[in-house]
Every structure is written in C-alpha cells, then in structure tokens.
Amino acid sequence: MTSKNKKALITGLTGQDGSYLAELLLNKGYTVHGVIRRASTFNTHRIDHLSEGYHKKDIKFFSHYGDLADANTIRKLIYAVGPDEIYNLGAQSHVRVSFDIPEYTANITGMGTLRILEAIKDYQEKTGKKIKYYQASSSEMFGSSPPPQNEKTPFKPRSPYGCAKVFAYHTTVNYREAYGIFASNGILFNHESPRRGETFVTRKITRGITRILAGLDKKIYLGNLNARRDWGYAPEYVEAMWLMLQHDKPGDFVIGTGESHSIKEFLKIAFSEAGLGNYKKYVDIDPRYYRPTEVDHLVADISKTKRVLGWKPKTSFNQLVKIMLEHDLRDHGLHEHAKKIKLT
C-alpha cells in the first residue's frame, strides 16, 4: 500500500507533535483523522491552517471530538475511520502539573493507552484488518537512572506523569507480545518548537523575553535552573515516529540528540540573542515551580535508532533556541529584534 492510500488516526492532534505529524502525513499523501478534546475556548490554533479546505471536496484532513477517558468514543472512531496507522500522542503531558492532578494524569496518560490498544485488538479480531500503533513514550520514564539512557536503561520515574508513561509503555509491549499487534514505543526526549505550549520552560523563556522587550513584563519566574535535558526540534521527531511504523518489525526506539544542556544554558543563549545581557537581571526563582522529586539529567543514546531507522537529528541546540526566540519576537510584532537573530 502506498502512502497515498493510507489513513492515519492521531490523538493529541491539537498539540505541538500532533500538528507537525498531521502536516508530515498529509504531505506524504495520507488521509489524516485527528482527535480533538472538547473545550469551551478555541484550542485549535496549531491546526487551523490544515482545516482551511474543510468544506471543499476531496479533503484529506478530518477532526473528531473525543477523549482518551472515553473508551466508547475511541472504539467507535477506530471502527468508523478504519485507520492503517494510529499515533497516540494524547496525554496530560505537563510533568509539574502531574503532581497536582495525579489521578487524572494516570487516567489519560496511562489508561488512555490501554483503551486504544484494547479497541485495536477488538477491531483486528472482528475485521481481520491490521493496524500499526505508535505510542508516545517519554524520557521522563528514566527518571533517576544515570545518563546516557537507551532502550535497555531501567525505568525509575520521578513523577506521576513518568509513572503513567511507564504503564503505557509496558501495556504497549504486552499487547504487541500477547496479541501480535504492530505496536511500537517512541521514547522521545525533550523536543521543542515555536508550537510548544506556553507553560513549558523553553517556551516560557522565549515568550518571557519577548514580553520583557515589549514592555509587558519585567521578570520571568522559573524553578530549577540546573536540570539538564536532551533538547531537539519537534518537526524532526515526528518523522522518527513515522519511520517506526514503516519499519518491517515493531519495536522500541529512543529519540534524542545525544547532547544535554541545562536550563541555565538555554537562558544564556536566549538572553544573549535578544540583546538583554545577563539573564540574572530578569529571572527570579519561585519555589512553586520546583517538583517534589526532580529528574536531574537526561541524555539519549540513539545508537539503535540510527542503525535501524537511519534517523538522526539535524538541528543544533543553539539553532533551536534561536528558532523559538525569533518566532516569538515576530509573533509580538518585534520584527527589528527578530531580524538580528541569525538562524544558521
């Protein structure tokens, strides 16, 4: 089957990864169906450009209301769409918030995966049609395990979010081994972009700098600045997701850059590029942003992914910071500041 004849179903469509993945699949000729969680305010800004032709003929992009807490709706969607591939990107994905709403996080991030896989199992048994399944796993599962982390590193999660992702990971492996479902885990390390949510630390920094330059704020309030993460560029990571489901065998793959950087490093580059000098003049620490248990150091060993999938990152850490800052400056109308940033 060629890509032009394939149908994909994406949960978490309106998030950073969901929007980039939808673009990638549409460019490859897929018909794309996505699940949107109902909200009282508009939350579709990342995919509005994909919906412009919604009322035209021969459209290949469809959105559906649904929720990972609702097994019946997920099941009905799978039967109605009959997808060749399902990408489960939906989750309560904010680590710090997971400490405040642990039960909800476990229900959506953990049990949501079980609901989808059970629906796939039922669909395949009744129709005979196979579905390839991608599970968005997370580097937060590694928690306190020392770096570098790869597919064989023990999971030692340090948050309700990490615990829920470990459950989802093992559920995916179990359904692969017990029922022969083509189910792969993508263990993605931190990946950012201009579409990153505004409460995540990287976007909080670039957006905060922009608001300072615009005279709207005087300070950015952050938590632990010493945490080290492996940060990559989200549009490249969704390609790795797709490659996993094109491989001849399902499996589990770590996706990252192989480098780690602290939040302090991110701040230094971003403030320097913005011409504001020392970040310490503008950043205050608020203990409310500390996690009860911290993950200190994450860095990916992507040897297997390079060898098996032929994937590797292209965008450097410095470039990533510049891309995000330049976007937020332009978004706030600060075009003269944006022009000074050299993205190459």
C-alpha positions as CSV (number, residue, x, y, z in Angstrom):
1,M,0.0,0.0,0.0
2,T,1.3,3.4,-0.9
3,S,1.2,6.4,1.4
4,K,-1.5,8.0,-0.8
5,N,-3.9,5.2,0.1
6,K,-3.2,5.2,3.8
7,K,-5.4,6.5,6.6
8,A,-3.9,7.7,9.9
9,L,-5.6,8.5,13.2
10,I,-3.8,10.9,15.6
11,T,-4.8,11.5,19.2
12,G,-3.5,14.8,20.7
13,L,-4.0,16.4,17.3
14,T,-4.0,20.0,18.6
15,G,-0.7,19.7,20.4
16,Q,2.8,20.5,19.2
17,D,3.6,17.0,17.9
18,G,0.1,16.3,16.6
19,S,0.1,19.3,14.4
20,Y,3.6,18.6,13.0
21,L,2.7,14.9,12.4
22,A,-0.5,15.8,10.6
23,E,1.4,18.1,8.3
24,L,4.0,15.4,7.6
25,L,1.4,12.7,6.8
26,L,-0.6,15.0,4.6
27,N,2.5,15.9,2.6
28,K,3.1,12.1,2.2
29,G,-0.4,11.7,0.8
30,Y,-2.2,10.2,3.8
31,T,-5.8,10.9,4.7
32,V,-5.5,12.2,8.3
33,H,-8.1,11.9,11.1
34,G,-7.4,13.6,14.4
35,V,-9.0,13.5,17.8
36,I,-9.7,16.9,19.5
37,R,-10.7,17.2,23.1
38,R,-13.7,19.4,23.6
39,A,-13.0,22.7,25.3
40,S,-15.1,25.9,25.9
41,T,-12.4,28.0,24.3
42,F,-10.7,27.6,20.9
43,N,-7.7,25.3,21.2
44,T,-7.1,24.5,17.5
45,H,-4.7,27.3,16.6
46,R,-1.9,24.8,15.7
47,I,-4.1,23.1,13.1
48,D,-6.3,25.9,11.8
49,H,-4.2,26.2,8.6
50,L,-4.9,22.5,7.9
51,S,-8.7,23.0,8.2
52,E,-9.0,25.8,5.7
53,G,-10.3,23.5,3.0
54,Y,-12.7,21.6,5.3
55,H,-15.8,22.4,3.2
56,K,-14.2,21.6,-0.1
57,K,-14.4,18.3,-2.0
58,D,-11.6,15.7,-1.9
59,I,-10.3,16.9,1.5
60,K,-7.9,14.6,3.3
61,F,-7.9,16.1,6.8
62,F,-10.7,15.4,9.3
63,S,-11.0,16.2,13.0
64,H,-13.3,14.4,15.5
65,Y,-14.2,15.2,19.1
66,G,-13.1,12.6,21.5
67,D,-11.3,11.9,24.8
68,L,-8.9,9.3,26.0
69,A,-11.1,8.9,29.1
70,D,-14.0,7.7,26.9
71,A,-13.4,4.2,25.7
72,N,-16.6,4.0,23.7
73,T,-15.9,7.0,21.6
74,I,-12.3,5.8,20.9
75,R,-13.7,2.4,19.8
76,K,-16.3,4.0,17.6
77,L,-13.8,6.2,15.9
78,I,-11.5,3.3,15.1
79,Y,-14.4,1.4,13.5
80,A,-15.6,4.5,11.6
81,V,-12.2,5.5,10.3
82,G,-10.6,2.1,9.8
83,P,-7.1,3.5,10.1
84,D,-3.9,1.8,8.8
85,E,-1.9,3.6,11.5
86,I,-2.7,5.1,14.9
87,Y,-0.4,7.6,16.6
88,N,-1.3,8.1,20.3
89,L,0.2,11.5,21.2
90,G,-2.6,12.5,23.6
91,A,-1.8,12.9,27.3
92,Q,-1.8,15.1,30.3
93,S,1.8,15.9,29.4
94,H,2.9,18.6,31.9
95,V,5.3,16.9,34.4
96,R,4.9,19.5,37.2
97,V,1.1,19.6,36.8
98,S,1.0,15.8,37.2
99,F,1.9,16.2,40.8
100,D,-1.2,18.3,41.3
101,I,-3.6,16.0,39.3
102,P,-2.0,12.6,39.6
103,E,-5.2,10.6,39.2
104,Y,-6.3,12.5,36.1
105,T,-2.8,12.1,34.7
106,A,-2.8,8.3,35.3
107,N,-6.3,8.0,33.7
108,I,-5.5,9.9,30.5
109,T,-1.8,9.2,30.0
110,G,-1.8,5.6,31.3
111,M,-5.3,4.2,30.9
112,G,-5.9,6.1,27.7
113,T,-3.3,3.9,26.1
114,L,-4.9,0.7,27.3
115,R,-8.3,1.9,26.0
116,I,-6.9,2.4,22.5
117,L,-5.0,-0.9,22.4
118,E,-8.0,-2.8,23.6
119,A,-10.1,-1.2,20.8
120,I,-7.4,-2.1,18.3
121,K,-7.4,-5.7,19.5
122,D,-11.2,-5.9,19.2
123,Y,-11.2,-4.3,15.7
124,Q,-8.5,-6.6,14.4
125,E,-10.2,-9.7,15.7
126,K,-13.6,-8.7,14.2
127,T,-12.4,-7.3,10.8
128,G,-9.1,-9.1,10.2
129,K,-7.5,-5.7,9.3
130,K,-4.2,-4.9,10.9
131,I,-3.5,-1.5,12.5
132,K,0.0,-0.2,13.2
133,Y,0.2,1.6,16.5
134,Y,2.6,4.2,17.8
135,Q,2.9,5.0,21.5
136,A,4.4,8.3,22.5
137,S,6.6,7.3,25.4
138,S,8.8,9.7,27.3
139,S,12.4,10.1,28.6
140,E,10.7,11.0,31.9
141,M,10.3,7.3,32.4
142,F,14.0,7.0,33.0
143,G,13.8,9.5,35.9
144,S,16.8,8.9,38.2
145,S,18.6,6.4,36.0
146,P,22.1,7.8,35.2
147,P,22.7,9.0,31.7
148,P,23.1,8.2,28.9
149,Q,19.8,6.4,28.6
150,N,18.9,3.9,25.9
151,E,16.3,1.2,25.2
152,K,17.8,-1.1,27.9
153,T,18.1,1.5,30.7
154,P,15.9,0.7,33.7
155,F,12.9,2.9,34.3
156,K,12.9,4.9,37.5
157,P,10.2,7.5,37.1
158,R,10.1,10.5,39.4
159,S,6.6,11.9,38.8
160,P,3.0,10.7,38.3
161,Y,3.5,11.6,34.6
162,G,6.6,9.4,34.4
163,C,4.8,6.5,36.2
164,A,1.8,6.8,33.8
165,K,4.1,6.7,30.8
166,V,5.8,3.6,32.2
167,F,2.4,1.9,32.5
168,A,1.6,2.9,28.9
169,Y,5.0,1.7,27.6
170,H,4.6,-1.8,29.2
171,T,1.0,-2.0,28.1
172,T,2.1,-1.4,24.5
173,V,4.8,-4.1,24.8
174,N,2.3,-6.5,26.3
175,Y,-0.3,-6.1,23.5
176,R,2.5,-6.5,21.0
177,E,3.6,-9.8,22.5
178,A,0.3,-11.1,23.6
179,Y,-1.9,-10.3,20.6
180,G,0.6,-9.7,17.8
181,I,-0.3,-6.1,17.3
182,F,2.2,-4.0,15.4
183,A,2.9,-1.6,18.4
184,S,6.0,0.5,18.8
185,N,7.1,2.8,21.5
186,G,8.9,6.0,20.7
187,I,10.9,7.1,23.8
188,L,11.2,10.7,22.9
189,F,13.5,13.0,24.9
190,N,12.5,16.7,25.2
191,H,11.6,18.2,21.8
192,E,10.7,21.9,21.4
193,S,9.5,24.3,18.7
194,P,7.6,27.6,18.3
195,R,4.4,25.5,18.8
196,R,5.5,24.3,22.3
197,G,2.9,25.1,25.0
198,E,3.5,28.4,26.7
199,T,3.8,26.8,30.2
200,F,6.7,24.6,29.2
201,V,10.0,26.0,30.4
202,T,11.7,26.6,27.0
203,R,8.7,28.5,25.5
204,K,8.2,30.2,28.9
205,I,11.7,31.6,28.5
206,T,11.4,32.8,24.8
207,R,7.9,34.2,25.3
208,G,9.0,35.8,28.5
209,I,11.9,37.5,26.8
210,T,9.6,38.8,24.2
211,R,7.2,40.3,26.7
212,I,10.1,42.0,28.5
213,L,11.3,43.6,25.3
214,A,7.7,44.7,24.6
215,G,7.4,46.3,28.0
216,L,4.7,43.9,29.1
217,D,6.7,42.1,31.9
218,K,9.8,42.8,34.0
219,K,10.6,39.3,35.2
220,I,10.4,35.6,34.3
221,Y,9.7,33.2,37.2
222,L,11.2,29.8,36.9
223,G,12.1,26.7,39.1
224,N,15.2,24.5,39.0
225,L,17.7,26.0,36.6
226,N,20.2,23.2,37.0
227,A,18.2,20.4,35.4
228,R,19.9,19.0,32.3
229,R,17.8,17.8,29.3
230,D,18.4,16.5,25.8
231,W,16.5,19.1,23.7
232,G,15.7,18.5,20.0
233,Y,13.5,20.1,17.3
234,A,9.9,18.7,17.2
235,P,9.3,18.6,13.4
236,E,12.3,16.2,13.1
237,Y,11.0,13.9,15.8
238,V,7.6,13.3,14.2
239,E,9.5,11.9,11.2
240,A,11.0,9.4,13.5
241,M,7.5,8.4,14.7
242,W,6.5,7.8,11.1
243,L,9.7,5.8,10.3
244,M,8.9,3.4,13.3
245,L,5.6,2.4,11.7
246,Q,7.2,2.0,8.2
247,H,9.8,-0.5,9.6
248,D,9.2,-4.2,8.9
249,K,9.1,-5.1,12.6
250,P,7.6,-3.2,15.6
251,G,10.0,-2.2,18.4
252,D,11.0,0.4,20.9
253,F,13.2,3.3,20.0
254,V,14.9,6.2,21.9
255,I,14.8,9.5,20.0
256,G,17.0,12.4,21.0
257,T,20.2,14.3,20.1
258,G,22.8,12.7,22.3
259,E,23.6,16.1,24.0
260,S,22.4,17.5,27.3
261,H,22.1,21.2,28.3
262,S,20.9,22.9,31.4
263,I,18.1,25.5,31.6
264,K,20.8,28.0,32.5
265,E,22.4,27.4,29.1
266,F,19.1,27.9,27.4
267,L,18.7,31.2,29.3
268,K,22.2,32.4,28.4
269,I,21.8,31.8,24.7
270,A,18.3,33.3,24.5
271,F,19.1,36.4,26.5
272,S,22.3,37.0,24.6
273,E,20.5,36.7,21.2
274,A,17.8,39.1,22.4
275,G,20.4,41.6,23.4
276,L,19.4,41.7,27.0
277,G,22.7,40.6,28.5
278,N,22.8,38.7,31.8
279,Y,19.6,36.7,32.4
280,K,20.0,37.0,36.2
281,K,18.7,40.6,36.0
282,Y,15.4,39.3,34.7
283,V,14.9,35.8,36.1
284,D,13.6,35.1,39.7
285,I,13.2,31.7,41.3
286,D,9.8,30.7,42.5
287,P,9.7,27.6,44.7
288,R,6.2,26.8,43.5
289,Y,7.8,25.6,40.2
290,Y,10.0,23.0,41.9
291,R,9.0,19.4,41.5
292,P,8.6,17.3,44.7
293,T,11.1,14.9,43.1
294,E,13.4,16.1,40.3
295,V,14.9,14.5,37.3
296,D,18.4,15.8,37.2
297,H,20.0,14.6,33.9
298,L,18.6,13.1,30.7
299,V,20.6,12.5,27.6
300,A,19.7,10.0,24.8
301,D,21.8,7.2,23.4
302,I,20.2,6.9,19.9
303,S,22.6,4.2,18.6
304,K,19.7,1.8,17.8
305,T,17.6,4.4,16.1
306,K,20.5,5.5,13.9
307,R,21.3,1.9,13.0
308,V,17.8,0.5,12.5
309,L,15.7,3.5,11.3
310,G,18.5,5.6,9.8
311,W,17.3,8.7,11.7
312,K,19.4,11.4,13.3
313,P,18.7,15.0,14.4
314,K,19.7,17.9,12.2
315,T,19.0,21.0,14.3
316,S,21.5,22.0,17.0
317,F,20.7,23.3,20.5
318,N,21.7,26.8,19.6
319,Q,19.6,26.8,16.4
320,L,16.6,25.5,18.4
321,V,16.8,28.4,20.9
322,K,17.1,30.9,18.1
323,I,14.2,29.4,16.1
324,M,11.9,29.7,19.1
325,L,13.0,33.2,20.1
326,E,12.8,34.5,16.6
327,H,9.2,33.2,16.2
328,D,8.0,34.7,19.5
329,L,9.6,38.1,18.6
330,R,7.8,38.2,15.3
331,D,4.6,37.0,16.9
332,H,4.7,40.1,19.2
333,G,5.5,42.4,16.3
334,L,9.1,42.9,17.3
335,H,10.4,42.4,13.8
336,E,13.5,44.6,14.2
337,H,14.7,42.4,17.1
338,A,13.8,39.2,15.1
339,K,15.9,40.3,12.1
340,K,19.1,40.4,14.3
341,I,18.9,36.7,15.0
342,K,20.8,34.6,12.5
343,L,19.2,31.2,12.4
344,T,22.0,29.4,10.5
